[in-house]
Amino acid sequence: MATETFRYIDYSDENKFSLTEEGRIELKEYSDDLLFYVSFNGTFNATYYEAEESPVITGTTTLENAGVFSQYGLFSGAEVKYDRTNFENLTEKGSIKFSLKPMFNNAVGYQEFNATSNSEFTPSLTTYSFRTEVEGTLSNDYSVDITDTDTMNDIQNNIWSELQGSNTTATLTSENKIRIQGVNNGQWVYIREPSAGNNLITLLGGTGDAYLPNGPTSDVNLVEFYNGVDNVNKITLTHTTESHLIFNMYDPSGTQKVNYDLGIWSNENITWYAFEINWNKTTAEFFIDGQLLDVFKTGLVRNNTTELYIRSGLTDFYGFDEFIAYNQPQHSEEYTVESLALTPYPADDPYIDIHFGSGYKENEVIDLNLNSSSNIYFNIKIANSWYYYNAGSWVSSDGSFSQTVGPSTMETKFPDLYFEEESNVVIRAFFHSDGATLAWLDEIQIVTETEEAQPAVLIGTVDLTNSVDLSTDYNVVISTSYETREVDLSSGAVDATAVILDEIKAAIDAANIEGLTPTSDDGNGHLVLVSSDKGKEAFIGISEGTVDNALDIVWGYEATDFGEQATGQYFDYSEIFRWIRSQLGAPTVPVELTDEQLQDSVSSSVYWYNYYRNAKENFIYVTLEGGPRDGWKIPEEVGGEDNIIEIIMKPRFPYTFFTGRDDFVGQAYMQWFFQQYQSGYRHWLGDYYITLSVEQDLNNIMGTTVQWHFYNGKIFIHPEPPQNMIIGIRFKSAVTMNEVNTNKFIKNYALGKAKTILGGIRATFGSSIPGGNEMIQLRGEGLIQEGKEEMESTLEKLRGLTEPLSFEWG
């Protein structure tokens, strides 16, 4: 019996998940960029905070029902201040979100004609008409007499007389525009086309937008980040008496950098409005109800923390709900406002896809080991089809949360599925939460009954595609059936602050731990440890270093694997093996090739691909082992002489070494190069590039250009470098497992190589072998010839693609 775990995991949204030290996948509690959150649901204390949750309250505040989601805070001439330590990370970029409702009604709706002077129009007739619409009710036609001598004031007076007794009136604005406005607060007013007669709207140049500005009786700084003393790093959102929104930002010196009028805010006292303000060093975006109101320049960097103030006027009160602060901008384009309150855990059913690969045979899968919370739901993908258990059997699924099963059903009914050895298996796990309930998955393993013993295998969860800093923490403890050894993972690194994956693997291998095969990776940046033993005797474990622990940096969690009860993962060539076999006729025709023979075909293909085509490069600085007489050893991370592109001597002296020297270098080159500068040497050019410039010129003059050759797997460098000199090597990086399984050149050459091997095997049988109810005709010689032609054709294409400006079409 073997227990096999996943190869890798895909996340629907990785930001919604976390991995514990024990290796358990959980829903993440809030997002990484959340700094501060007040829900106003039961208290004014922060729901989520960095340091201090309780505010200092001045004035009258109450908690009221019927907010956006539940309760809300009513500010009655009040000021609520939250401690600055909550906002230390709210600096050069950030976002604030809140819901706001004016609890007063000072609004008078209006709309204006565009004309500002009688010189802009000439009446051709005497009488012109229009209608009004107030809160959805359309009036009858209003008609006014206009002559070519009437001023804007004359026309306004005529309209005012016509509107007497209605729910609207007419005024003349400071811009000399005629405004039609309501006589009752809180009502939208529109100017409409007449039902008949001459159109006053056309005569007066059309109309502007309609507004319902509900401003306070005095300006109110609704939200303010402020240190209470001066304007250093201050941010303010002000609601003016004209119902304009003004946004201000100040830099670390207290200088105002942003003073932006966002225009008239048309608002009603019966409506909640969702605000979002995002900013960075360059721009800011302002949203109301998910609609982008404006984008404007900022041009500043905040570098200090300030208190948060939330306020209302002394007579005009406001309601606030859900105030949230992030240290990252949230939106850059229009979005749909959240319909649910912010909760600790995501409530939109995020999922992970757990990839198990292929190789699972019908009747060999006997169980599923599963350890999860009860609110994890599953469906499964075999080949290209999704399934879930329903009404007593596994049926087709669309892969969505609505067609899933719980952990109990998944575990007990899993063996009833039909498996095909060549088909990949993916289990999708939905983490279903009401927002307050944690969902987690700790273990998932497919149990198979097979005679083939398996090694113990562990795969880390930390992506080491990029280098990691092991200068301070660098130890892990690795155990096998034979010994336990603490390993310094930085021991072979050129730079302990930027250790690469190959250097970590080399450090583990250099420890010579008995019972551990050479360290590898899964092609996705994760370390792979495999035991040399197989079956129940196999054991491997990794745990924290006793001092200077680096487990969380390179691995993620402590793990143990007991062979047949493995808890790790292992990446193999099953996909490319399946493809080669299918091209040779499987499963209809038997293919007499073992995995080892297919492995030889793939290895040969990868070798030639690296030799001709692999364009990925790497670079290391190393002190080579060996000497000029017997040659220098090629570093293991380079992988062989065929991978080396260039060898570079690292400059031994910075350019400042030549300052003021009277020797050949100083006189012949450096002094001349800088003689135009009266102040002497300039440091605006880097040591590396200046020195290389000197070296290149001197090499051209003296014939000392670096050359290198390979003999018996060693590097010989001319001219002879000093002993222990650091050498730079530019080399081709190894291809990844994904490239091996998908690259057309690797696949085609491996297929050709497999054909030559299969042809040789079949040629030994003669003309035919039994196959099913018939004799299968063999063509050994033909396969050998066909395979050789395919191999040569692939190599020819690879060689052609290495030439400049070459392309392959089709």
N, C-alpha and C positions, 0 to 999 in steps of 0.2 A: 504494500500500500504506500502511495506517495501523496504528499500534500503540497500542492503547487499554488504559489501566490502570483500576483499580478506582475507584469513587466513594467508598466508605467501608467500614470494617471493624467487625464485631461480635466481641466476645471471649466465649468460654464462661466465662472467669474472668480478668479483666484483671490481677489480682494475680499471675498465673503467667507473665506475659510482660513483656519489656522491649524498648525501641527504642534501637538504637545511634545514635551521632551520624551514621553513614552511612545511616541509614534502614532497617537490617536488623531484622526482628522475630525475637527469640530467646526461648527459655525463660529465665525469670528464675532466677538462682542464689540459692536460698533466698528466704524471704519478707522483706518490708521490716521487719517487726516482730521478726525474730529477732535476739537479742543474743548468745547464747552456746549452745554445743552441745558436749557430750562424749559420744562414742559408746562409749568404753572398748573399742574394737575395735583391739587392737594397742598401745595406749598410753593413758596417763592425760592426755596433752596434749589440749587442746580441738580439736575438729574445725572449729568455727567460733567466732570470737572477735573482740572489738572491739579489743583492745590486746595482751594477753599470753596466750599459749597454755599455757605450762608451769606446773604447780602446785608448791606447796611441800608435800612429803609428810612426815608424822611417823608413825612406827609401821610396821606391815607391810601392804603392799598387793600383790596379785598379780592377774594377768589370767587368767581361767578360761574354758574353753569352755562351750558350752551355755547361753548367756544367753538373753535374750528373742529376739534376732535372730541373734547370733553369739557374740562373747565378752562378758564382763562383768567389772567390777572387784570383787574380794573385799577387803573392809576388815576386817583382823584387829586390832582395837583401834587403828585408825589414824585419822588426821585428814588430809584433803587440802584445801589452801587455794588458791583461785584469786584472782588479783589483782583489786582493786577497780575498776581502769580498764575492765574488761570490762562493768561494771554501772552506768555513769554515767547511762544512760537508764532504769534500772529505778527509777522514782520513785513517783509517785502512783498509777500503775496498772501492772499487769504480770501475768505468769503464769509458774509453774515447773512442769515436767513431769519425771517420772522413774519408773523401774521399780525396785521394791524387793523383796528376798526375805530373810526372816530365816534365817540359817544355823544356828539353834539350835532346840531343841524343848523349850520349857518349858510347853507348852499342856496344860491339863486341861479337857476339854469338860464343860459342865453345863447344866442347865435347872432352874428353880425353880417351885414352887407359889406361887400369888399370896397366899394367906391369911397373915396375920401374927399372928393371935390366935384362940383358941378361941371368942371371943365372936362371930366372924364366921360361925360355922356351928354347927349342932346335929345330931349324928348321930341318924338315925332307926332305924338298924340297928347291928349290932355289927361286921360284917366288911366291909372295903372293899378293892378290888383296883386294880392298875395294871400296866403292862408298861414295859420300857425297850427302846430301840433304840440299839445301839452300832455305829457304822460300817456301818450297813445291816442288822445282824443283830438280829432281834426276839426278845425273851425270852418265856418263859412268864409266866403271871400271877403277880404277887406279891400276897399278901393280908395285911392287918394288922387287928387288932381295935382299935376306937376306942370309948371311952365318952364321955359328955357332960362328964365331969370331967377328961379328959385335956388336958394343956397341949400347946403346940407342941413343947416339948422331949420330952414323953412320946411324942408321935406320931413325932417324928424318931428317937427311940431304937428304937421298934418297927419302923420302916422299916429302920433300920440293921441290926437283927438279922435281918430277912427277907432283906436283900441280901448277907449274909455268904457268901463263897465265889464271888460273881459278879464281873463286871468293872465293877461300879459300887458306890457307897457313898452314904450320906446324911449331910449336915451341916446345922447350923442357922446361918444367916448373922447378921450384926450387925443386920439389919433384921427378924430373927425369922422369916425365911422358910425353908422346908425345901428344901434344894438336893440334887438327885440329880446326882452327878458321877462321871466315870470314874476308874479307878485306874491307867490307862496314859496316858502323854502322847500328844498329837496325835490323839485320837479324839473325834469328835462324839458327844454323848450327848443322847437325846431321851426325854421321858416320853410314853408312848402309852396309848391307851384299853385297858382289859382286854378279853379275849375273852368274858368272862361275869362275872356278879355285879355288885355295886354299884361305881360308878365313884368312885375316890378323887379324880380330877381335878375332878369336879363338886363334891364335898364341899368341897375346899380352894380353890374359887374360880377354877379354871383354872390355866394355866401362862403364864409369860412366854416371851420369845425364848430360843432356845438359843444358847450362846456357846462359842467355842473361843479364849480369849485367850492368845496366845503372847507374853508380855511378857519383857523382859530382866531380869536379876537386879538391875540398877540403871538408873535413868533415863538415856536417851541422847538428846542433841540431834542428831537425824539430819541435818537440813539447817538451816543458819543463815547468814543474811546479817548480818555483824557487823564492827565496826571494830577489834575486839580490845582496846579500851580502856574504852568505856562503852556505854550502851544506845542511843545516837543512831541512829535509823532501823533499828533491829535487827528482824529477822524470824527466828522460830525455830519449828521443828516438832519436838516432843519425843515420844518413845515411852516410856511409863512402865512400871513393873514390873507394874501391873495391866493392861497392854496398852491403856491409853487413849492417844489422840492429842491433844496439847495444842498449840494454835496461838497464838503471841504476836506482837504487833506493837507497836513503839515509835515515837513521833513524833520530830521533829528536836530536841526538847529532852531526849530520853531518857525521857520519861514513857510508861508502859505504857498503850496505848489498847485493845488487844485481848488478852484472856486467855481463850481459848475451849476448853472441853473437848468434843471431838468424840465422846466416848463410847468404848465398848469396841470395839477393833479385833480381830475374830476372824480369825486368820491362821494359816497352816500353813507349815512350813518347806519344803514341797515345791512351793510355788506362788509365782509372780511376781505382784506387784500393781502396777498402773499408777496412779500418783498424778497429780493435776492440781490446783493451787491457783491461783485467779484472784482479783485484788483491784482495787478502785478506791477513790476517796475516800469512798465510802458503804458498799459491801458487799463481801463475799468469798464465793466458792463453793469447796467442797471436794469433789473427785470421787475415787472409787476404782473402777477398772475401768470407767470411763465412767458410773457411777451417781452421781447427786448425793447425797452423804452429808449435807451441811448447807449452809445459807446463813446468814451472820451479818453484823452491822454492823462496820464498821471505824472510820469517823469520823476519819481522819487523812490527812495529806499527807506523803509522804516526799520530801525534797529534797536528799538527799546520797547518795553512793555508799558501799558497804561491800564487804568481802571475802565470798566464798562459801566456807563450810566444809561438807564432807561427812564424816560421822563414823560410827563404830561403837563398841560397848562394848568394855571391856577383856577380857571373857571371852565375851560374846555377840556374834558377828560378823554382818555383813550383806553382801549382794551388791547392787550398784547397776548399773543399765544405763540408757543414754540419758538423761542429764540435759540439759534444755533450758530456756532462759530467754527469755521474750519481753517486750517493753515494752508489749504490749497483751493484755488478757484473751482467752483462746482459746475458751471455751465458757460458755454461761449455762444450758444444759439438758443432759439426758443425751445421750451421744454414743457412737458405736462406736469402741472403742480401735483405734489404728493397727495394721495387721497387717504393715506393712513399716517398716524403719528409715528415719529421716529421711535424705533424699539431697539433693545439691545442686540437682537439677532435679526437677520434678514428674513422677511416673511413672504418672499416671492419664489420659494421652492428652487433655490440653486441646486446644481447637481454636479457630480463627478462621474467621468467615464473611466472605468477600471479595465485596462486592456490586459488580457491574459494570453494573447497570441493564439496560435493554432496547435494542433497535435492531440486534441482531445477526441478519443475514439468512442463510438457507440458501445454501450455496455461496460465501459471501463470507468466512467464517472459514477461514483457511488455515494457521494455526499458533498455538502457545502458547509464548511465551518464558518460561522458568522457570529460576530459579537458587535452589537450596535444598540443605540437607544431605540425605543419602540416607534419613534416618529421618523424612521428612515424607510423609504419606499423604493422598490426596485422594478426595473424591467431589464431584459437581456437581449443582446444582439448577437446572432450567429450568422456569419457571412454578411449578407446585406439586409437581413430581415430582423425586425424587433418582435419580441414576444412578451406576454404577461399571462399569468394564470387566472382563468376566469371560468366559472361554471364547470369546474371539474377537469379542465384540461388547459394546456398551454395554447394560446391563440395569438393571432397577429396583433401587434400593437403599433401605434404611431410614434412611440418613443417619448410621449408626453407624460406629465405627472398624472393626468386623469386615467391613464391605463397602466397602473402599477400594482404591486402587491407588497404587503408588509413583510418584516423580517422573518416571522414565523412561517408563513406560507413559502417564502423564497427558499428558506433553508430546507424544509421538508419535501418540497415538490421539485427542487432543482434536478435531482437525478432522472426525473421523468422526461426531461428535454431530449431531443434528438441531436446528437453531435456528429459532425463530420471532421475527420482528422485534418483536412486541408483548410477548414474554415476558421477564421479568427473569432474569438469569443470576447465580447465586451459587456460588462455589467454596468448599468447606469444606476447610480444611487442618488435619489432626491432627498435633500435635507429639509424636511417639512416642519415649520415652526410657526407658532402664532405670534412670534416676535419676542415673547418673554421666556420661551422654553428652549433649552439647549438641545441640539441634535448632534449626534456623534457616531462615528464608525471607527472601531478599534481593530477589527480583524476580519478578513474575508479570504477564504482559501478553498480551492477546488480539490477535493480528495478523489484520487484515482487509484484503481487497482491494476498494477502493472508489475511485471517481473524485473524490469530494468531499474537497478538501484541508482539513486541520484545523489550528487554531492550536496553538502550544506552550502547555501548561497545567501549572501546578504547584499542588498543594494541600498546605498544612502539616499536621502531625500533632499540633500542640498545640491543645487546646481552650481558646479564648479567650472562652467564655461569661461567665466571671467576669473582673474586671479584673486586670491584672498590674502589678508594680512595675518601672518602667523609669527610676527616678531615678538609678541607678548605671550600668547597662548598657542601652544604648538604640539602638545602631547595627547595621544589616545592610547588606550590599552586594547590589544588584540589577543584573543585567546583561541586556541585550537584544541584538538584532542590530546596534543602532546605538550604544549607549553603556553604560558602567558607572558607577553612581552609588551613593555611600554615603548612606544615609537615616537621619536621626534620627527614630525612631518616636515619641518623646515630644514632638516639636516643637509639636504642636497640642493637647497635653493640658492640661486644666484642673488636674489633679493628677498629677504624674509618678509618684507612688507607687501610683496606682490608675488606670492607663490602660485604657480600654475598647476593644473591637474597632473600633467606628466611628472612634475617634480614631486608631488605628493605620492604618486604611485611608485616612483623610483625610491623614495624614502622608505616606504613599507617593504618593498622587495629587498632593499639593502639590509633590513633587519634580519633577514633569513629565518623567518618564523617557521618552524617545522610544522607540516600539516597544512600549509597555505600555498596555493598555486600562485603564479605571477599575477599581480594585481591588474585589474582591467577597469573599463568603464562601460556604460550601457549605450554610448553614442549620444546621450543627452546630457552629459556633464556630471553624471552620478557615479561615484565610486562603486566598484563591484568586488566583493571578497568571496572566493570559492575555496572550499576545502579540497585537499587531495584525496581524502577518504570519501567513500560513497556509502549509501545505505544508512543503517542505524548507528554505525560506528562514526559517522561523520559529525563533526561539531565545529562551529565557529561562532565567535562573539566579538562585539566591539563595545567598549564602555569608556567612561570619562578617564582622562589622565589623572594620576594622583596629585599632580601639581600642574599648573599652566595648561589647564584642560582646553582642548580645541575641538571636542566632539560636536558641539553645536555649530561650529564654523564650517566643518568639512563633511559632517555626516547627518546630524539632525537629532538623533535619539539613540539611546542604548538599545542594542538588538542582540538576539541570540537565535541560532539556527541549529537544530538537532537533526540534520540529515533528512530522514524520511518524514519528519515533522517540520519541514522547512518553514521559516517565516520571512525569507528573503525573496529575491526575484533574480531571474537569469535571462539574459538576452542571447538568443541563438540565431542561426541562419535559416530557420524553418521556412520563412517566406520565399527566399531565393531558391532554397532546395525544392519547395513545392512548385515554383515556377519552372525550374529546369525539368523536373520530372513530368510536369504537364506538357511541356513542349516536346518531350520524348514519347508521349502517348499515354501516360498514366491519367486516370486509373484504368482505362480500357485495356491498355497493353502493359504487361509487367516491365518495370525498368530495373535492371539488375545492377544498381549502383548503391553502395552503402553511403551513409552520411560522411564517413571519412573520405571516400573518393570524391564526393561532391565538395567537401571542404577543401581538398587539394585543388579542384578546379577553380573554386572561388579565390583561394589564396594566390594562385597563378595569375588570375585576372586582375586582382588588386595590385599585384606587383607591377604588371605592365601599365596599368592605369596611373599608378604613382610615377612610373618612369617617364611616361609621355605627356600625361594630360593634367594631373592634379595641380591646380593653380593656387591652392591655398598655401600660404607661406607663414613661417614662424621665424623667430630670431632669438638667439640666446648668446650671452657672454659667458664663457667658461674658461677655467684654467685646465688645459688638457693634460691627461695622464700620459706619460711617456717622455720621449726625447727626440732630438733631431737625428740621431743615428739609427734608432730602431722604429721611428715613427710615433705619432700620437694616436691614442685610442679614440675612435669615434664615439661621442656621447650616446648613451642608450636612447635618450629622448629624440635624437635625430633619426634613428631607425636604420641607418645604413648609408653607404657612400652614394647610392643612386638618388637619395633625397637631398643631397647637399647642392645648393645653388651657388653660394659664394662664401668665401672666407675673408674676413676683414680683420686687420690688425687694429686693436683699440689704441688710439693715440696715447702716448705715455706722458706727454706734457701739455698743459693748457697753453693758450697763446700768450698768456702773461709771462710764461717761462722765458720768452724771447725778449722781454722788455729790456732795453738798454744794453743788450749784448753786443760785443764787437766781433763775435766769431762769424763764420761763413753765413749761417742762417740769418742772423740779425742784419748783416750788411747786404747780402744778396737779395733778400726778400722782404723781411718784415719791416725794417726801418724804411725802406723805399715805399712800401705799401701805405704806411701811415704818415709819411713825411708831410703831407698836405695839412695835417692837423697840428696846430701849434701847441695844443694841450697834450700832445703825445698820444698814447694808445687809447682807443675808445672801447668801451665794454658793451656796446650795443650788439656786437656779433658774438655768437656763442663759441665757447672753447672748442667744442667738437668740430664745428664746420670750418672755423678758421684753421685749425690744425690740420684737418684733412686737406684743405686747400694748399697749405704749405707742403704737406707730404706728397700730394699729387704732382705739384710742380717739380719738386726735387726728384721724384721717381722718374719723371719724363727726362730730366737733365742727366741723371746718374744711372738710369737703367736698373732701378731697384724695385720695380713693380712687383707686388706680391703674386706668387704662383703657388699652386698646390697640385699634388698628385696622390693617387691611391695605389698602394702595393700591399697585398695580403691583408686587406681590410684595415689598414692603417693610413693616417694622413701624413704626408711629407710636405713641409712648407718651405719655400725658398723665396727670398733670402731667409736664412735660419733665424727664427725669433729667439729672444732670450728665454732661458728656462723659467717656468712659472708665469710666463706672460699671458695675460687674458686675451683670448681669441674670440672674435665674433663669428658666428655661423648662421647664415641664412639658409633655411631648408624647407622642404615641402612638408606640411602637416599631414598626419595620417587621415585617411578618409573615415567618415563616421559610419556606424551601422546602418543608418538610414540611407546613406549614399550607396552602400553595398547592395541593399535590397531594392533600390530604385533606379540607379544609374544605368542607362541603356548600354554603354560601352562595357561596363563590368559584367552585366547580365549576358550580353551577346558573346563576349569572349569566354565566360564561364560555361555557357551552353556549348560552344564549339569544343572546348576542352573536354567537357563531359561526353560529347559524342565520340571523340577519339578513344576515351577510356572504355565507353560502352561498346564501341565497335570492336576493340581488342578482345573484350570479354565474349561477345557474341561470335566472333570469328573462331573461338575455341570450341564452340558447340557444333559447328558444321552448318547445315542448311536450315534447321528448324528445331524448335523446342515445344513441348506441350503447353497449351494455353487455353484454359476453359475446355470447351468441347472440340476445339480444333487445334491444328498445329500452326504455331505462329512462325511465319517465314522470317528468317534473320537476314540482315544485310550488313554484316560486320565491316567488310572492306569499304562499302559505300558510305557508312557512317564515319569511318576514319577519314576518308577523303573529304567528305562534306564538312566535318569538324575542322580539319586543317584549313580549308578554304575560308570558313567563317572566322577562324582565329586570325588568319593573315589579313582578311578584309577589315576586321576591327582594328588591328594594329596599324594598317595603312591609313585608316581614317584618323586614328589618334595621332599618328606622325604628321599627317596633313594639317591637323588643327593646331599643332604647335608652331607652324610657320606663321609669320605676320599676315594679317588681313585675310586669313582663310576662314571659310564658313562651310557648314554642312546644311544643305537644303533638304526639306522634306521631313 
